[in-house]
């Protein structure tokens, strides 16, 4: 789980929080404050002047931006939002064109139930014009929506919106912005924009979305299309099972994570312990779809929480079936055994014909006995078996890519100080972090990444300690996402290793903010 880091700039996907001229953003600018000035010729927002003009339909149709200093002003926001897909096109194109170095000011739009998704899309500054109009009409905001009152609720509404923006700042800093956006579903337009982002701009968002967040609260159907969840499922479709594990055992999930510590899985494991060296255990679940046992400590498998009631949405069923089907096309097994309750029966029809399925309560002794007998029968003829080293090889390929195999295939597995490490000739190359389910790079494995030009951050000529700030970065490979392992390099000389705190595009684009946490 990422630790909270105190900084003046934070990135979460396209969202950017920080400070500009001592103003904390995402920000609400009150039109009666010193941050907003207006006369007959121009308006001034945070010291940046925007000339007043009449903008004709041809200009608005092109959705041309007005750039003044470090602020991009989006006029006609209300009109643009009437066509949500075009609005999303425009905002994402702005963010990708100008990067994170400029702030986007969306003029005239400050509906509090739209603000979370707008911040998620990359908007930084709002004004209070919309709030003033609604307040004059007696509309008051609360966490449950809008209501009509018989007084002017402007002050209350301003406080409400500022409080929401404060929470959004915190969620960008803490890595929980997606949960906030999914939770606030009062506005149907906000939900529409989120779905457009997930469907149309998945790849854009996935390229910059963190590789780990503190948790995933999968309480709505929108969790199925989170960029990190979809990324995981795509990776599983291309996942290569560990060598030697040629019997697949398909199991249900559990509320407790990792699954192997749950009472249900503990009882199953205890019963089949003598056969586990032959098995590749696969857990079927939503929203992640399918979790090989060796990835149960990794993100997102260990970090999600979902109501477990034995009922699935049709979208979930289709997702799980398709993912398992595609996975089994890539990974061949000598035998497949399905051991799951009746609510997962819908996956049975995509299993190969020679598969064995045992349905019912998975903790019932009679069912466990049937599983034991089946495993005893098929393992008698099994000539191969798996081991932890090969499991870790699959984890490494999942984490870094298939290119890593040639560099790690001859390493050895040892356990020192209760930590699994991959070593060779007394040198430690990788250390497995049980809490995150990831391997950390060491100075001995750093040359692998430099040779492959993977996860490389090129820095100025200095010795990095504690943190590397974006102003000290010259370049970064485009495979880097927040919380990836990275190697710090100057002129092809390795200067250190650490953990990325922002995507590579932000490292290159920004002149402020912590970019890499250096490991000593």
Residue pairs with C-beta under 8 A, 6 or more apart in sequence:
1 212
1 214
1 215
1 303
1 435
1 436
2 175
2 210
2 212
2 213
2 214
2 483
4 173
4 174
5 501
5 514
5 517
7 173
7 501
7 513
7 514
8 18
8 19
8 512
8 513
9 16
9 17
9 18
9 19
9 510
9 512
9 513
9 514
10 16
10 17
10 18
10 169
10 172
10 173
10 513
11 100
11 172
11 208
11 482
11 501
11 502
11 503
11 506
11 513
12 171
12 172
12 175
12 177
12 178
12 210
12 482
13 120
13 177
13 178
13 205
13 208
13 209
13 210
13 227
14 92
14 95
14 120
14 121
14 122
14 205
14 208
15 26
15 119
15 120
15 121
15 122
15 168
15 172
15 177
16 25
16 100
16 103
16 122
16 124
16 172
17 24
17 25
17 26
17 168
17 169
17 172
17 173
18 24
18 25
18 512
18 513
19 25
20 46
20 70
20 103
21 46
21 47
23 35
23 46
24 169
25 103
25 124
25 125
25 169
26 115
26 119
26 123
26 124
26 125
26 126
26 165
26 168
26 169
27 124
27 125
27 126
27 165
28 110
28 126
28 127
28 128
28 158
28 161
28 162
28 165
29 35
29 36
29 45
29 46
29 125
29 126
29 127
29 128
30 36
30 127
30 128
30 158
31 38
31 127
31 128
31 129
31 132
35 45
35 46
36 43
36 44
36 45
36 127
37 43
37 44
38 44
40 52
41 51
41 52
42 49
42 50
42 51
42 52
43 49
43 50
43 52
44 50
45 71
45 73
45 105
45 125
45 127
46 71
46 125
47 69
48 68
48 69
48 70
48 71
49 68
50 66
50 68
50 73
55 75
55 76
60 75
60 76
60 79
63 74
63 76
63 80
63 86
63 90
65 72
65 73
65 74
65 94
66 72
66 73
66 75
67 73
67 98
67 102
70 101
70 102
70 103
71 102
71 103
71 104
71 105
71 125
72 94
72 98
72 102
72 103
72 104
72 105
73 105
73 107
74 80
74 90
74 91
74 94
74 104
74 105
74 106
74 107
75 107
75 108
76 107
77 106
77 107
77 108
77 109
78 108
78 109
78 130
80 86
80 87
80 90
81 87
81 109
81 114
81 189
84 189
84 192
84 193
84 196
85 196
85 200
87 193
88 121
88 193
88 196
88 197
88 200
88 201
91 104
91 121
91 122
91 123
92 121
92 122
92 201
92 204
94 104
94 122
95 104
95 121
95 122
96 204
99 505
99 506
99 508
99 509
99 510
100 505
100 506
100 509
100 510
101 509
101 510
101 511
103 124
103 125
104 122
104 123
104 124
104 125
105 123
105 124
105 125
105 126
105 127
106 118
106 123
106 125
106 126
107 127
107 129
108 127
108 129
108 130
109 118
109 126
109 130
110 126
110 127
110 128
110 129
110 130
110 131
110 161
111 130
111 187
112 141
112 157
112 160
112 161
112 164
113 145
113 184
113 186
113 187
113 190
114 187
114 189
114 190
114 193
115 123
115 126
115 161
115 164
115 165
115 168
116 164
116 168
116 177
116 180
116 181
116 184
116 190
117 181
117 190
117 193
117 194
117 197
118 126
118 193
119 165
119 168
119 172
119 177
120 177
120 178
120 181
120 194
120 197
121 193
121 197
126 161
126 165
128 158
128 161
131 154
131 157
131 158
131 161
132 154
134 146
134 157
135 152
135 153
135 154
135 157
136 152
136 154
137 148
138 148
138 149
138 150
138 151
138 152
138 153
139 146
139 147
139 148
139 149
139 153
139 157
140 146
140 147
140 148
140 149
140 153
140 156
140 157
141 153
141 156
141 157
141 160
141 161
142 160
144 186
145 186
167 180
168 177
168 180
171 177
171 179
171 180
174 214
175 210
175 212
175 213
175 214
175 482
176 213
176 214
176 215
178 213
178 226
179 215
179 216
179 217
181 190
181 194
182 194
182 217
182 219
182 220
182 222
182 223
183 217
183 219
184 190
185 191
185 220
191 222
194 222
195 222
195 225
197 205
198 205
198 222
198 225
198 226
198 227
198 230
199 225
202 225
202 227
202 230
205 227
206 227
206 228
206 230
206 231
207 478
207 481
207 503
207 505
208 481
208 482
208 503
208 505
208 506
209 227
209 228
209 231
209 481
209 482
210 228
210 481
210 482
210 483
211 228
211 299
211 481
211 482
211 483
211 484
212 299
212 303
212 436
212 438
212 483
213 228
213 299
213 303
214 303
215 303
215 304
215 305
216 223
216 226
216 228
216 229
216 287
216 300
216 303
216 304
216 305
217 223
217 304
217 305
218 229
218 286
218 287
218 304
218 305
218 306
219 306
219 307
221 313
221 315
223 229
223 287
223 306
224 286
224 287
224 315
224 316
224 319
226 287
228 299
228 300
229 287
229 288
229 300
229 304
232 288
232 289
232 299
232 300
232 301
233 288
233 289
233 290
233 319
233 323
235 398
236 289
236 290
236 292
236 323
236 327
237 323
237 326
237 327
237 330
238 330
239 292
239 327
239 330
239 331
239 394
239 398
240 330
240 331
240 394
240 397
240 402
241 280
241 292
241 331
241 333
241 394
242 280
242 292
242 294
242 386
242 390
242 391
242 393
242 394
243 384
243 386
243 390
243 393
244 384
244 385
244 386
244 387
244 390
245 278
245 279
245 280
245 384
245 385
245 386
245 390
246 278
246 280
246 333
246 334
246 335
246 382
246 384
247 278
247 279
247 280
247 333
247 334
247 335
247 336
247 337
247 375
247 378
247 379
247 382
248 279
248 280
248 282
248 328
248 331
248 333
248 335
248 336
248 337
249 272
249 279
249 280
249 281
249 282
249 337
249 339
249 375
250 282
250 283
250 284
250 324
250 336
250 337
250 338
250 339
250 340
250 347
250 351
251 259
251 265
251 268
251 281
251 282
251 283
251 284
251 339
251 340
251 362
252 264
252 283
252 284
252 285
252 340
252 341
252 344
252 362
253 259
253 283
253 284
253 285
253 291
253 308
254 262
254 263
254 264
254 265
254 308
255 262
255 305
255 308
256 262
256 263
257 296
257 301
257 302
257 303
257 304
258 296
258 297
258 301
258 302
259 265
259 283
259 291
259 293
259 296
260 266
260 269
260 293
260 296
263 363
264 362
264 363
267 363
267 368
268 339
268 362
268 363
268 368
268 371
269 276
271 368
271 371
271 372
272 279
272 371
272 372
272 375
275 375
275 376
275 379
277 385
277 386
277 387
278 375
278 379
278 382
278 384
278 385
278 386
279 375
279 386
280 292
280 293
280 333
280 386
281 292
281 293
282 290
282 291
282 292
282 293
282 324
282 327
283 290
283 291
283 292
283 293
283 296
283 301
284 290
284 320
284 324
284 340
284 344
284 347
285 291
285 306
285 320
286 306
286 312
286 313
286 316
286 319
286 320
287 304
287 306
287 316
287 319
288 300
288 301
288 304
289 319
289 320
289 323
289 324
290 320
290 323
290 324
290 327
291 301
292 394
294 391
294 392
294 394
294 395
295 301
295 395
295 398
295 437
296 302
296 437
297 434
297 435
297 436
297 437
298 395
298 398
298 399
298 436
298 437
298 438
299 436
299 437
299 438
301 437
302 437
310 341
310 343
311 343
312 320
312 343
312 346
317 346
320 346
320 347
321 346
321 347
321 350
324 347
324 350
325 350
328 336
328 350
328 351
328 352
334 378
334 382
335 354
335 355
335 356
335 378
336 351
336 352
336 354
336 355
336 356
337 355
337 356
337 357
337 358
337 371
337 374
337 375
337 378
338 344
338 347
338 348
338 351
338 355
338 356
338 357
338 358
338 359
339 357
339 358
339 362
339 367
339 371
340 347
340 359
340 362
341 359
341 360
341 361
341 362
342 359
342 360
345 359
348 355
348 357
351 357
356 374
358 367
358 370
358 371
358 374
360 367
361 367
362 368
388 413
388 420
389 412
389 413
392 413
392 420
392 422
392 432
392 439
393 405
393 408
393 409
395 432
395 437
395 439
396 404
396 405
396 408
396 430
396 439
397 404
397 405
399 438
399 439
399 485
400 439
400 454
400 455
400 485
401 454
403 452
403 454
404 448
404 452
407 445
407 448
408 422
408 429
408 430
408 448
410 424
411 422
411 423
411 424
411 429
411 430
412 422
412 423
412 424
413 420
413 421
413 422
413 423
414 420
414 421
414 423
415 421
419 431
419 432
419 434
420 431
420 432
421 428
421 429
421 430
421 431
421 432
422 428
422 429
422 430
422 432
422 439
423 429
427 444
428 442
428 444
429 442
429 444
429 445
430 439
430 440
430 441
430 442
430 445
431 439
431 440
431 442
432 438
432 439
432 440
433 439
433 440
438 485
439 485
440 485
440 497
440 519
441 449
441 455
441 485
441 486
441 487
441 497
442 497
443 494
443 496
443 497
446 487
446 494
446 497
447 494
449 455
449 456
449 487
450 456
450 487
450 489
450 492
450 494
453 477
454 477
454 479
455 477
455 479
455 480
455 484
455 485
455 486
455 487
456 476
456 477
456 486
456 487
456 489
457 468
457 473
457 475
457 476
457 477
457 480
457 486
457 487
457 488
457 489
457 500
457 504
457 507
457 515
457 516
458 473
458 474
458 475
458 476
458 489
458 490
459 468
459 472
459 473
459 474
459 488
459 489
459 490
459 495
460 472
460 473
460 474
460 490
461 490
461 491
462 472
462 490
462 495
463 495
463 496
464 488
464 495
464 496
464 498
464 516
464 518
465 518
466 517
466 518
467 501
467 514
467 515
467 516
467 517
467 518
468 488
468 498
468 514
468 515
468 516
468 518
469 512
469 513
469 514
469 515
470 502
470 506
470 507
470 508
470 509
470 510
470 511
470 512
470 513
470 514
470 515
471 510
471 511
471 512
472 515
473 507
473 508
473 515
473 516
475 508
476 486
476 504
476 507
476 508
477 504
478 504
478 505
479 504
480 486
480 500
480 503
480 504
480 507
481 500
481 503
481 504
482 500
482 501
482 502
482 503
483 499
483 500
483 501
484 499
484 500
485 497
485 498
485 499
485 500
486 497
486 498
486 499
486 500
486 516
487 494
487 496
487 497
488 494
488 495
488 496
488 497
488 498
488 516
488 518
489 495
496 518
496 519
497 518
497 519
498 516
498 517
498 518
498 519
499 516
499 517
499 519
500 507
500 515
500 516
501 513
501 514
501 515
501 516
501 517
502 510
502 513
502 514
502 515
506 513
506 515
507 515
507 516
